[in-house]
Amino acid sequence: METQETRVAAIAILVEVPESVDTLNALLHDYAPYIRGRMGIPDHERGVNVICLVLDAPMDTINALSGKLGRLPGVSAKAVTPKSTK
């Protein structure tokens, strides 16, 4: 079995619908082996929560998680990876 190359990535997540949090946390639990760090910042005045993830995962996994998060109601997600593959 061939091992896939992993990459470091960051996913920025904006949560505007609190009802999506349980599903979001379940997704993050499913991808926990790839998550190296997580930081959450609530902004109660604007009604948005910001979550930043750092991952070490294959690109397919990074894209899958980002896509699943972005399809949740009231959740926006964007993945960023380094330009080089060092």
PDB file of N, CA, C and O in Angstrom, chain B, residues numbered from 101:
ATOM      1  N   MET B 101       0.845  -1.189   0.000  1.00  0.00           N
ATOM      2  CA  MET B 101       0.000   0.000   0.000  1.00  0.00           C
ATOM      3  C   MET B 101       0.884   1.245   0.000  1.00  0.00           C
ATOM      4  O   MET B 101       1.827   1.347   0.784  1.00  0.00           O
ATOM      5  N   GLU B 102       0.575   2.170  -0.871  1.00  0.00           N
ATOM      6  CA  GLU B 102       1.362   3.391  -1.020  1.00  0.00           C
ATOM      7  C   GLU B 102       0.927   4.441  -0.006  1.00  0.00           C
ATOM      8  O   GLU B 102      -0.269   4.667   0.181  1.00  0.00           O
ATOM      9  N   THR B 103       1.901   5.090   0.655  1.00  0.00           N
ATOM     10  CA  THR B 103       1.613   6.144   1.614  1.00  0.00           C
ATOM     11  C   THR B 103       1.484   7.470   0.875  1.00  0.00           C
ATOM     12  O   THR B 103       2.343   7.820   0.066  1.00  0.00           O
ATOM     13  N   GLN B 104       0.406   8.212   1.155  1.00  0.00           N
ATOM     14  CA  GLN B 104       0.209   9.506   0.517  1.00  0.00           C
ATOM     15  C   GLN B 104       1.076  10.560   1.182  1.00  0.00           C
ATOM     16  O   GLN B 104       1.285  10.546   2.395  1.00  0.00           O
ATOM     17  N   GLU B 105       1.573  11.470   0.363  1.00  0.00           N
ATOM     18  CA  GLU B 105       2.351  12.594   0.872  1.00  0.00           C
ATOM     19  C   GLU B 105       1.420  13.550   1.625  1.00  0.00           C
ATOM     20  O   GLU B 105       0.326  13.867   1.159  1.00  0.00           O
ATOM     21  N   THR B 106       1.871  13.997   2.787  1.00  0.00           N
ATOM     22  CA  THR B 106       1.067  14.941   3.563  1.00  0.00           C
ATOM     23  C   THR B 106       1.620  16.346   3.395  1.00  0.00           C
ATOM     24  O   THR B 106       2.776  16.545   3.024  1.00  0.00           O
ATOM     25  N   ARG B 107       0.764  17.306   3.677  1.00  0.00           N
ATOM     26  CA  ARG B 107       1.143  18.719   3.603  1.00  0.00           C
ATOM     27  C   ARG B 107       0.626  19.429   4.849  1.00  0.00           C
ATOM     28  O   ARG B 107      -0.350  19.006   5.469  1.00  0.00           O
ATOM     29  N   VAL B 108       1.290  20.491   5.190  1.00  0.00           N
ATOM     30  CA  VAL B 108       0.796  21.364   6.255  1.00  0.00           C
ATOM     31  C   VAL B 108      -0.233  22.291   5.626  1.00  0.00           C
ATOM     32  O   VAL B 108      -0.034  22.793   4.520  1.00  0.00           O
ATOM     33  N   ALA B 109      -1.318  22.513   6.325  1.00  0.00           N
ATOM     34  CA  ALA B 109      -2.363  23.412   5.835  1.00  0.00           C
ATOM     35  C   ALA B 109      -3.017  24.109   7.015  1.00  0.00           C
ATOM     36  O   ALA B 109      -2.965  23.635   8.149  1.00  0.00           O
ATOM     37  N   ALA B 110      -3.628  25.240   6.721  1.00  0.00           N
ATOM     38  CA  ALA B 110      -4.452  25.944   7.705  1.00  0.00           C
ATOM     39  C   ALA B 110      -5.850  26.060   7.111  1.00  0.00           C
ATOM     40  O   ALA B 110      -6.011  26.343   5.924  1.00  0.00           O
ATOM     41  N   ILE B 111      -6.850  25.840   7.943  1.00  0.00           N
ATOM     42  CA  ILE B 111      -8.232  26.062   7.524  1.00  0.00           C
ATOM     43  C   ILE B 111      -8.823  27.127   8.438  1.00  0.00           C
ATOM     44  O   ILE B 111      -8.841  26.978   9.660  1.00  0.00           O
ATOM     45  N   ALA B 112      -9.307  28.204   7.824  1.00  0.00           N
ATOM     46  CA  ALA B 112     -10.012  29.259   8.566  1.00  0.00           C
ATOM     47  C   ALA B 112     -11.501  28.963   8.466  1.00  0.00           C
ATOM     48  O   ALA B 112     -12.024  28.741   7.374  1.00  0.00           O
ATOM     49  N   ILE B 113     -12.180  28.961   9.607  1.00  0.00           N
ATOM     50  CA  ILE B 113     -13.601  28.634   9.663  1.00  0.00           C
ATOM     51  C   ILE B 113     -14.335  29.783  10.354  1.00  0.00           C
ATOM     52  O   ILE B 113     -13.944  30.220  11.436  1.00  0.00           O
ATOM     53  N   LEU B 114     -15.398  30.264   9.720  1.00  0.00           N
ATOM     54  CA  LEU B 114     -16.263  31.283  10.316  1.00  0.00           C
ATOM     55  C   LEU B 114     -17.630  30.653  10.545  1.00  0.00           C
ATOM     56  O   LEU B 114     -18.236  30.117   9.617  1.00  0.00           O
ATOM     57  N   VAL B 115     -18.111  30.719  11.782  1.00  0.00           N
ATOM     58  CA  VAL B 115     -19.389  30.108  12.144  1.00  0.00           C
ATOM     59  C   VAL B 115     -20.369  31.212  12.529  1.00  0.00           C
ATOM     60  O   VAL B 115     -20.156  31.937  13.501  1.00  0.00           O
ATOM     61  N   GLU B 116     -21.452  31.330  11.748  1.00  0.00           N
ATOM     62  CA  GLU B 116     -22.468  32.350  12.015  1.00  0.00           C
ATOM     63  C   GLU B 116     -23.783  31.753  12.505  1.00  0.00           C
ATOM     64  O   GLU B 116     -24.661  32.482  12.966  1.00  0.00           O
ATOM     65  N   VAL B 117     -23.926  30.426  12.408  1.00  0.00           N
ATOM     66  CA  VAL B 117     -25.146  29.744  12.833  1.00  0.00           C
ATOM     67  C   VAL B 117     -24.782  28.767  13.948  1.00  0.00           C
ATOM     68  O   VAL B 117     -24.205  27.714  13.675  1.00  0.00           O
ATOM     69  N   PRO B 118     -25.110  29.095  15.195  1.00  0.00           N
ATOM     70  CA  PRO B 118     -24.731  28.243  16.324  1.00  0.00           C
ATOM     71  C   PRO B 118     -25.252  26.805  16.222  1.00  0.00           C
ATOM     72  O   PRO B 118     -24.643  25.888  16.773  1.00  0.00           O
ATOM     73  N   GLU B 119     -26.364  26.606  15.528  1.00  0.00           N
ATOM     74  CA  GLU B 119     -26.928  25.259  15.397  1.00  0.00           C
ATOM     75  C   GLU B 119     -26.018  24.320  14.598  1.00  0.00           C
ATOM     76  O   GLU B 119     -26.206  23.104  14.651  1.00  0.00           O
ATOM     77  N   SER B 120     -25.052  24.845  13.872  1.00  0.00           N
ATOM     78  CA  SER B 120     -24.127  24.016  13.084  1.00  0.00           C
ATOM     79  C   SER B 120     -22.933  23.528  13.900  1.00  0.00           C
ATOM     80  O   SER B 120     -22.151  22.709  13.415  1.00  0.00           O
ATOM     81  N   VAL B 121     -22.780  24.012  15.122  1.00  0.00           N
ATOM     82  CA  VAL B 121     -21.585  23.709  15.913  1.00  0.00           C
ATOM     83  C   VAL B 121     -21.460  22.221  16.247  1.00  0.00           C
ATOM     84  O   VAL B 121     -20.357  21.677  16.198  1.00  0.00           O
ATOM     85  N   ASP B 122     -22.551  21.561  16.582  1.00  0.00           N
ATOM     86  CA  ASP B 122     -22.470  20.136  16.917  1.00  0.00           C
ATOM     87  C   ASP B 122     -21.973  19.319  15.732  1.00  0.00           C
ATOM     88  O   ASP B 122     -21.118  18.448  15.894  1.00  0.00           O
ATOM     89  N   THR B 123     -22.498  19.591  14.551  1.00  0.00           N
ATOM     90  CA  THR B 123     -22.052  18.880  13.345  1.00  0.00           C
ATOM     91  C   THR B 123     -20.607  19.225  13.024  1.00  0.00           C
ATOM     92  O   THR B 123     -19.828  18.353  12.641  1.00  0.00           O
ATOM     93  N   LEU B 124     -20.248  20.491  13.177  1.00  0.00           N
ATOM     94  CA  LEU B 124     -18.872  20.922  12.939  1.00  0.00           C
ATOM     95  C   LEU B 124     -17.907  20.176  13.869  1.00  0.00           C
ATOM     96  O   LEU B 124     -16.879  19.666  13.425  1.00  0.00           O
ATOM     97  N   ASN B 125     -18.245  20.116  15.152  1.00  0.00           N
ATOM     98  CA  ASN B 125     -17.373  19.425  16.110  1.00  0.00           C
ATOM     99  C   ASN B 125     -17.277  17.932  15.813  1.00  0.00           C
ATOM    100  O   ASN B 125     -16.223  17.330  16.016  1.00  0.00           O
ATOM    101  N   ALA B 126     -18.362  17.326  15.335  1.00  0.00           N
ATOM    102  CA  ALA B 126     -18.328  15.912  14.963  1.00  0.00           C
ATOM    103  C   ALA B 126     -17.376  15.691  13.786  1.00  0.00           C
ATOM    104  O   ALA B 126     -16.627  14.714  13.763  1.00  0.00           O
ATOM    105  N   LEU B 127     -17.408  16.599  12.816  1.00  0.00           N
ATOM    106  CA  LEU B 127     -16.474  16.507  11.687  1.00  0.00           C
ATOM    107  C   LEU B 127     -15.028  16.638  12.157  1.00  0.00           C
ATOM    108  O   LEU B 127     -14.159  15.877  11.733  1.00  0.00           O
ATOM    109  N   LEU B 128     -14.782  17.598  13.025  1.00  0.00           N
ATOM    110  CA  LEU B 128     -13.420  17.781  13.526  1.00  0.00           C
ATOM    111  C   LEU B 128     -12.959  16.551  14.307  1.00  0.00           C
ATOM    112  O   LEU B 128     -11.784  16.189  14.255  1.00  0.00           O
ATOM    113  N   HIS B 129     -13.865  15.918  15.020  1.00  0.00           N
ATOM    114  CA  HIS B 129     -13.532  14.686  15.734  1.00  0.00           C
ATOM    115  C   HIS B 129     -13.129  13.594  14.740  1.00  0.00           C
ATOM    116  O   HIS B 129     -12.164  12.864  14.967  1.00  0.00           O
ATOM    117  N   ASP B 130     -13.878  13.489  13.635  1.00  0.00           N
ATOM    118  CA  ASP B 130     -13.570  12.485  12.614  1.00  0.00           C
ATOM    119  C   ASP B 130     -12.190  12.697  11.994  1.00  0.00           C
ATOM    120  O   ASP B 130     -11.527  11.732  11.612  1.00  0.00           O
ATOM    121  N   TYR B 131     -11.758  13.940  11.894  1.00  0.00           N
ATOM    122  CA  TYR B 131     -10.478  14.282  11.271  1.00  0.00           C
ATOM    123  C   TYR B 131      -9.382  14.547  12.310  1.00  0.00           C
ATOM    124  O   TYR B 131      -8.315  15.052  11.963  1.00  0.00           O
ATOM    125  N   ALA B 132      -9.632  14.215  13.562  1.00  0.00           N
ATOM    126  CA  ALA B 132      -8.689  14.495  14.655  1.00  0.00           C
ATOM    127  C   ALA B 132      -7.269  13.978  14.416  1.00  0.00           C
ATOM    128  O   ALA B 132      -6.321  14.654  14.814  1.00  0.00           O
ATOM    129  N   PRO B 133      -7.075  12.822  13.791  1.00  0.00           N
ATOM    130  CA  PRO B 133      -5.690  12.362  13.580  1.00  0.00           C
ATOM    131  C   PRO B 133      -4.846  13.316  12.730  1.00  0.00           C
ATOM    132  O   PRO B 133      -3.617  13.275  12.793  1.00  0.00           O
ATOM    133  N   TYR B 134      -5.489  14.162  11.947  1.00  0.00           N
ATOM    134  CA  TYR B 134      -4.762  15.083  11.063  1.00  0.00           C
ATOM    135  C   TYR B 134      -4.604  16.476  11.661  1.00  0.00           C
ATOM    136  O   TYR B 134      -3.800  17.269  11.170  1.00  0.00           O
ATOM    137  N   ILE B 135      -5.361  16.787  12.717  1.00  0.00           N
ATOM    138  CA  ILE B 135      -5.359  18.134  13.285  1.00  0.00           C
ATOM    139  C   ILE B 135      -4.204  18.278  14.267  1.00  0.00           C
ATOM    140  O   ILE B 135      -4.103  17.527  15.236  1.00  0.00           O
ATOM    141  N   ARG B 136      -3.335  19.253  14.005  1.00  0.00           N
ATOM    142  CA  ARG B 136      -2.176  19.509  14.871  1.00  0.00           C
ATOM    143  C   ARG B 136      -2.436  20.626  15.858  1.00  0.00           C
ATOM    144  O   ARG B 136      -1.777  20.709  16.895  1.00  0.00           O
ATOM    145  N   GLY B 137      -3.398  21.493  15.542  1.00  0.00           N
ATOM    146  CA  GLY B 137      -3.715  22.585  16.451  1.00  0.00           C
ATOM    147  C   GLY B 137      -5.054  23.199  16.095  1.00  0.00           C
ATOM    148  O   GLY B 137      -5.487  23.163  14.943  1.00  0.00           O
ATOM    149  N   ARG B 138      -5.704  23.764  17.106  1.00  0.00           N
ATOM    150  CA  ARG B 138      -7.005  24.390  16.915  1.00  0.00           C
ATOM    151  C   ARG B 138      -7.103  25.582  17.849  1.00  0.00           C
ATOM    152  O   ARG B 138      -6.769  25.489  19.031  1.00  0.00           O
ATOM    153  N   MET B 139      -7.569  26.712  17.305  1.00  0.00           N
ATOM    154  CA  MET B 139      -7.767  27.908  18.109  1.00  0.00           C
ATOM    155  C   MET B 139      -9.139  28.472  17.766  1.00  0.00           C
ATOM    156  O   MET B 139      -9.477  28.617  16.591  1.00  0.00           O
ATOM    157  N   GLY B 140      -9.921  28.788  18.775  1.00  0.00           N
ATOM    158  CA  GLY B 140     -11.241  29.373  18.551  1.00  0.00           C
ATOM    159  C   GLY B 140     -11.358  30.721  19.219  1.00  0.00           C
ATOM    160  O   GLY B 140     -10.922  30.915  20.354  1.00  0.00           O
ATOM    161  N   ILE B 141     -11.956  31.653  18.494  1.00  0.00           N
ATOM    162  CA  ILE B 141     -12.144  33.011  19.014  1.00  0.00           C
ATOM    163  C   ILE B 141     -13.601  33.414  18.799  1.00  0.00           C
ATOM    164  O   ILE B 141     -14.022  33.603  17.658  1.00  0.00           O
ATOM    165  N   PRO B 142     -14.379  33.551  19.876  1.00  0.00           N
ATOM    166  CA  PRO B 142     -15.761  34.009  19.713  1.00  0.00           C
ATOM    167  C   PRO B 142     -15.817  35.533  19.602  1.00  0.00           C
ATOM    168  O   PRO B 142     -15.100  36.237  20.313  1.00  0.00           O
ATOM    169  N   ASP B 143     -16.661  36.032  18.721  1.00  0.00           N
ATOM    170  CA  ASP B 143     -16.913  37.466  18.621  1.00  0.00           C
ATOM    171  C   ASP B 143     -18.412  37.665  18.840  1.00  0.00           C
ATOM    172  O   ASP B 143     -19.201  37.673  17.895  1.00  0.00           O
ATOM    173  N   HIS B 144     -18.780  37.824  20.101  1.00  0.00           N
ATOM    174  CA  HIS B 144     -20.190  37.908  20.468  1.00  0.00           C
ATOM    175  C   HIS B 144     -20.874  39.146  19.890  1.00  0.00           C
ATOM    176  O   HIS B 144     -22.057  39.098  19.553  1.00  0.00           O
ATOM    177  N   GLU B 145     -20.144  40.243  19.773  1.00  0.00           N
ATOM    178  CA  GLU B 145     -20.722  41.479  19.237  1.00  0.00           C
ATOM    179  C   GLU B 145     -21.157  41.328  17.792  1.00  0.00           C
ATOM    180  O   GLU B 145     -22.184  41.873  17.390  1.00  0.00           O
ATOM    181  N   ARG B 146     -20.380  40.590  17.009  1.00  0.00           N
ATOM    182  CA  ARG B 146     -20.689  40.401  15.581  1.00  0.00           C
ATOM    183  C   ARG B 146     -21.453  39.112  15.311  1.00  0.00           C
ATOM    184  O   ARG B 146     -21.907  38.880  14.191  1.00  0.00           O
ATOM    185  N   GLY B 147     -21.594  38.282  16.327  1.00  0.00           N
ATOM    186  CA  GLY B 147     -22.327  37.036  16.161  1.00  0.00           C
ATOM    187  C   GLY B 147     -21.618  36.019  15.291  1.00  0.00           C
ATOM    188  O   GLY B 147     -22.256  35.284  14.538  1.00  0.00           O
ATOM    189  N   VAL B 148     -20.306  35.977  15.395  1.00  0.00           N
ATOM    190  CA  VAL B 148     -19.514  35.035  14.597  1.00  0.00           C
ATOM    191  C   VAL B 148     -18.421  34.432  15.470  1.00  0.00           C
ATOM    192  O   VAL B 148     -17.853  35.103  16.332  1.00  0.00           O
ATOM    193  N   ASN B 149     -18.142  33.171  15.235  1.00  0.00           N
ATOM    194  CA  ASN B 149     -17.023  32.505  15.895  1.00  0.00           C
ATOM    195  C   ASN B 149     -15.988  32.172  14.837  1.00  0.00           C
ATOM    196  O   ASN B 149     -16.333  31.727  13.742  1.00  0.00           O
ATOM    197  N   VAL B 150     -14.725  32.386  15.158  1.00  0.00           N
ATOM    198  CA  VAL B 150     -13.625  32.107  14.239  1.00  0.00           C
ATOM    199  C   VAL B 150     -12.841  30.928  14.793  1.00  0.00           C
ATOM    200  O   VAL B 150     -12.441  30.925  15.957  1.00  0.00           O
ATOM    201  N   ILE B 151     -12.627  29.933  13.950  1.00  0.00           N
ATOM    202  CA  ILE B 151     -11.828  28.771  14.329  1.00  0.00           C
ATOM    203  C   ILE B 151     -10.702  28.638  13.312  1.00  0.00           C
ATOM    204  O   ILE B 151     -10.934  28.688  12.104  1.00  0.00           O
ATOM    205  N   CYS B 152      -9.490  28.470  13.807  1.00  0.00           N
ATOM    206  CA  CYS B 152      -8.339  28.236  12.938  1.00  0.00           C
ATOM    207  C   CYS B 152      -7.784  26.847  13.240  1.00  0.00           C
ATOM    208  O   CYS B 152      -7.497  26.516  14.391  1.00  0.00           O
ATOM    209  N   LEU B 153      -7.637  26.040  12.190  1.00  0.00           N
ATOM    210  CA  LEU B 153      -7.067  24.700  12.323  1.00  0.00           C
ATOM    211  C   LEU B 153      -5.729  24.637  11.621  1.00  0.00           C
ATOM    212  O   LEU B 153      -5.533  25.278  10.589  1.00  0.00           O
ATOM    213  N   VAL B 154      -4.811  23.870  12.171  1.00  0.00           N
ATOM    214  CA  VAL B 154      -3.564  23.529  11.487  1.00  0.00           C
ATOM    215  C   VAL B 154      -3.588  22.019  11.296  1.00  0.00           C
ATOM    216  O   VAL B 154      -3.786  21.261  12.245  1.00  0.00           O
ATOM    217  N   LEU B 155      -3.385  21.595  10.054  1.00  0.00           N
ATOM    218  CA  LEU B 155      -3.443  20.186   9.700  1.00  0.00           C
ATOM    219  C   LEU B 155      -2.124  19.704   9.115  1.00  0.00           C
ATOM    220  O   LEU B 155      -1.349  20.491   8.571  1.00  0.00           O
ATOM    221  N   ASP B 156      -1.881  18.423   9.230  1.00  0.00           N
ATOM    222  CA  ASP B 156      -0.826  17.732   8.492  1.00  0.00           C
ATOM    223  C   ASP B 156      -1.518  16.526   7.888  1.00  0.00           C
ATOM    224  O   ASP B 156      -1.750  15.530   8.573  1.00  0.00           O
ATOM    225  N   ALA B 157      -1.851  16.613   6.591  1.00  0.00           N
ATOM    226  CA  ALA B 157      -2.704  15.608   5.976  1.00  0.00           C
ATOM    227  C   ALA B 157      -2.476  15.573   4.467  1.00  0.00           C
ATOM    228  O   ALA B 157      -1.903  16.507   3.906  1.00  0.00           O
ATOM    229  N   PRO B 158      -2.920  14.502   3.806  1.00  0.00           N
ATOM    230  CA  PRO B 158      -2.909  14.481   2.343  1.00  0.00           C
ATOM    231  C   PRO B 158      -3.836  15.568   1.796  1.00  0.00           C
ATOM    232  O   PRO B 158      -4.816  15.928   2.448  1.00  0.00           O
ATOM    233  N   MET B 159      -3.537  16.088   0.616  1.00  0.00           N
ATOM    234  CA  MET B 159      -4.361  17.160   0.031  1.00  0.00           C
ATOM    235  C   MET B 159      -5.813  16.742  -0.121  1.00  0.00           C
ATOM    236  O   MET B 159      -6.708  17.560   0.092  1.00  0.00           O
ATOM    237  N   ASP B 160      -6.070  15.500  -0.481  1.00  0.00           N
ATOM    238  CA  ASP B 160      -7.452  15.037  -0.618  1.00  0.00           C
ATOM    239  C   ASP B 160      -8.209  15.168   0.706  1.00  0.00           C
ATOM    240  O   ASP B 160      -9.386  15.529   0.717  1.00  0.00           O
ATOM    241  N   THR B 161      -7.541  14.879   1.804  1.00  0.00           N
ATOM    242  CA  THR B 161      -8.153  14.970   3.126  1.00  0.00           C
ATOM    243  C   THR B 161      -8.413  16.426   3.503  1.00  0.00           C
ATOM    244  O   THR B 161      -9.473  16.753   4.037  1.00  0.00           O
ATOM    245  N   ILE B 162      -7.451  17.291   3.228  1.00  0.00           N
ATOM    246  CA  ILE B 162      -7.604  18.725   3.512  1.00  0.00           C
ATOM    247  C   ILE B 162      -8.792  19.288   2.737  1.00  0.00           C
ATOM    248  O   ILE B 162      -9.629  19.996   3.296  1.00  0.00           O
ATOM    249  N   ASN B 163      -8.856  18.971   1.452  1.00  0.00           N
ATOM    250  CA  ASN B 163      -9.947  19.476   0.620  1.00  0.00           C
ATOM    251  C   ASN B 163     -11.297  18.899   1.045  1.00  0.00           C
ATOM    252  O   ASN B 163     -12.306  19.604   1.031  1.00  0.00           O
ATOM    253  N   ALA B 164     -11.318  17.630   1.420  1.00  0.00           N
ATOM    254  CA  ALA B 164     -12.569  17.006   1.851  1.00  0.00           C
ATOM    255  C   ALA B 164     -13.104  17.677   3.116  1.00  0.00           C
ATOM    256  O   ALA B 164     -14.289  18.001   3.194  1.00  0.00           O
ATOM    257  N   LEU B 165     -12.242  17.886   4.098  1.00  0.00           N
ATOM    258  CA  LEU B 165     -12.677  18.524   5.342  1.00  0.00           C
ATOM    259  C   LEU B 165     -13.148  19.949   5.086  1.00  0.00           C
ATOM    260  O   LEU B 165     -14.207  20.346   5.571  1.00  0.00           O
ATOM    261  N   SER B 166     -12.380  20.716   4.334  1.00  0.00           N
ATOM    262  CA  SER B 166     -12.749  22.095   4.043  1.00  0.00           C
ATOM    263  C   SER B 166     -14.094  22.152   3.322  1.00  0.00           C
ATOM    264  O   SER B 166     -14.924  23.007   3.632  1.00  0.00           O
ATOM    265  N   GLY B 167     -14.317  21.260   2.372  1.00  0.00           N
ATOM    266  CA  GLY B 167     -15.572  21.223   1.636  1.00  0.00           C
ATOM    267  C   GLY B 167     -16.746  20.857   2.519  1.00  0.00           C
ATOM    268  O   GLY B 167     -17.806  21.477   2.435  1.00  0.00           O
ATOM    269  N   LYS B 168     -16.568  19.853   3.366  1.00  0.00           N
ATOM    270  CA  LYS B 168     -17.652  19.441   4.270  1.00  0.00           C
ATOM    271  C   LYS B 168     -18.009  20.559   5.245  1.00  0.00           C
ATOM    272  O   LYS B 168     -19.184  20.794   5.526  1.00  0.00           O
ATOM    273  N   LEU B 169     -16.998  21.242   5.756  1.00  0.00           N
ATOM    274  CA  LEU B 169     -17.248  22.354   6.674  1.00  0.00           C
ATOM    275  C   LEU B 169     -18.001  23.473   5.968  1.00  0.00           C
ATOM    276  O   LEU B 169     -18.960  24.021   6.512  1.00  0.00           O
ATOM    277  N   GLY B 170     -17.572  23.811   4.763  1.00  0.00           N
ATOM    278  CA  GLY B 170     -18.186  24.903   4.010  1.00  0.00           C
ATOM    279  C   GLY B 170     -19.615  24.632   3.588  1.00  0.00           C
ATOM    280  O   GLY B 170     -20.349  25.571   3.276  1.00  0.00           O
ATOM    281  N   ARG B 171     -20.032  23.374   3.570  1.00  0.00           N
ATOM    282  CA  ARG B 171     -21.404  23.034   3.209  1.00  0.00           C
ATOM    283  C   ARG B 171     -22.367  23.083   4.401  1.00  0.00           C
ATOM    284  O   ARG B 171     -23.579  22.961   4.224  1.00  0.00           O
ATOM    285  N   LEU B 172     -21.838  23.259   5.599  1.00  0.00           N
ATOM    286  CA  LEU B 172     -22.710  23.380   6.770  1.00  0.00           C
ATOM    287  C   LEU B 172     -23.430  24.737   6.739  1.00  0.00           C
ATOM    288  O   LEU B 172     -22.841  25.736   6.325  1.00  0.00           O
ATOM    289  N   PRO B 173     -24.689  24.779   7.172  1.00  0.00           N
ATOM    290  CA  PRO B 173     -25.418  26.058   7.185  1.00  0.00           C
ATOM    291  C   PRO B 173     -24.714  27.101   8.055  1.00  0.00           C
ATOM    292  O   PRO B 173     -24.385  26.839   9.212  1.00  0.00           O
ATOM    293  N   GLY B 174     -24.489  28.285   7.484  1.00  0.00           N
ATOM    294  CA  GLY B 174     -23.901  29.380   8.233  1.00  0.00           C
ATOM    295  C   GLY B 174     -22.431  29.212   8.559  1.00  0.00           C
ATOM    296  O   GLY B 174     -21.914  29.876   9.456  1.00  0.00           O
ATOM    297  N   VAL B 175     -21.749  28.325   7.836  1.00  0.00           N
ATOM    298  CA  VAL B 175     -20.315  28.095   8.073  1.00  0.00           C
ATOM    299  C   VAL B 175     -19.557  28.351   6.777  1.00  0.00           C
ATOM    300  O   VAL B 175     -19.932  27.845   5.719  1.00  0.00           O
ATOM    301  N   SER B 176     -18.488  29.140   6.868  1.00  0.00           N
ATOM    302  CA  SER B 176     -17.585  29.367   5.745  1.00  0.00           C
ATOM    303  C   SER B 176     -16.231  28.777   6.114  1.00  0.00           C
ATOM    304  O   SER B 176     -15.786  28.897   7.255  1.00  0.00           O
ATOM    305  N   ALA B 177     -15.578  28.140   5.148  1.00  0.00           N
ATOM    306  CA  ALA B 177     -14.270  27.546   5.419  1.00  0.00           C
ATOM    307  C   ALA B 177     -13.372  27.725   4.203  1.00  0.00           C
ATOM    308  O   ALA B 177     -13.819  27.615   3.061  1.00  0.00           O
ATOM    309  N   LYS B 178     -12.096  28.002   4.467  1.00  0.00           N
ATOM    310  CA  LYS B 178     -11.123  28.192   3.393  1.00  0.00           C
ATOM    311  C   LYS B 178      -9.796  27.568   3.834  1.00  0.00           C
ATOM    312  O   LYS B 178      -9.284  27.865   4.914  1.00  0.00           O
ATOM    313  N   ALA B 179      -9.255  26.702   2.984  1.00  0.00           N
ATOM    314  CA  ALA B 179      -7.968  26.069   3.268  1.00  0.00           C
ATOM    315  C   ALA B 179      -6.853  26.817   2.570  1.00  0.00           C
ATOM    316  O   ALA B 179      -7.014  27.315   1.456  1.00  0.00           O
ATOM    317  N   VAL B 180      -5.715  26.885   3.250  1.00  0.00           N
ATOM    318  CA  VAL B 180      -4.512  27.522   2.700  1.00  0.00           C
ATOM    319  C   VAL B 180      -3.353  26.562   2.890  1.00  0.00           C
ATOM    320  O   VAL B 180      -3.171  25.998   3.969  1.00  0.00           O
ATOM    321  N   THR B 181      -2.565  26.378   1.830  1.00  0.00           N
ATOM    322  CA  THR B 181      -1.374  25.532   1.905  1.00  0.00           C
ATOM    323  C   THR B 181      -0.173  26.323   1.402  1.00  0.00           C
ATOM    324  O   THR B 181      -0.328  27.281   0.644  1.00  0.00           O
ATOM    325  N   PRO B 182       1.023  25.923   1.823  1.00  0.00           N
ATOM    326  CA  PRO B 182       2.222  26.599   1.330  1.00  0.00           C
ATOM    327  C   PRO B 182       2.367  26.411  -0.177  1.00  0.00           C
ATOM    328  O   PRO B 182       1.899  25.418  -0.735  1.00  0.00           O
ATOM    329  N   LYS B 183       3.012  27.364  -0.826  1.00  0.00           N
ATOM    330  CA  LYS B 183       3.240  27.260  -2.266  1.00  0.00           C
ATOM    331  C   LYS B 183       4.240  26.160  -2.597  1.00  0.00           C
ATOM    332  O   LYS B 183       4.117  25.495  -3.625  1.00  0.00           O
ATOM    333  N   SER B 184       5.229  25.968  -1.730  1.00  0.00           N
ATOM    334  CA  SER B 184       6.229  24.934  -1.990  1.00  0.00           C
ATOM    335  C   SER B 184       5.809  23.644  -1.325  1.00  0.00           C
ATOM    336  O   SER B 184       4.998  23.649  -0.399  1.00  0.00           O
ATOM    337  N   THR B 185       6.364  22.529  -1.799  1.00  0.00           N
ATOM    338  CA  THR B 185       6.031  21.220  -1.220  1.00  0.00           C
ATOM    339  C   THR B 185       7.192  20.661  -0.425  1.00  0.00           C
ATOM    340  O   THR B 185       7.276  19.447  -0.238  1.00  0.00           O
ATOM    341  N   LYS B 186       8.091  21.512   0.051  1.00  0.00           N
ATOM    342  CA  LYS B 186       9.247  21.070   0.842  1.00  0.00           C
ATOM    343  C   LYS B 186       8.836  20.297   2.053  1.00  0.00           C
ATOM    344  O   LYS B 186       9.689  19.855   2.823  1.00  0.00           O
TER     345      LYS B 186
END
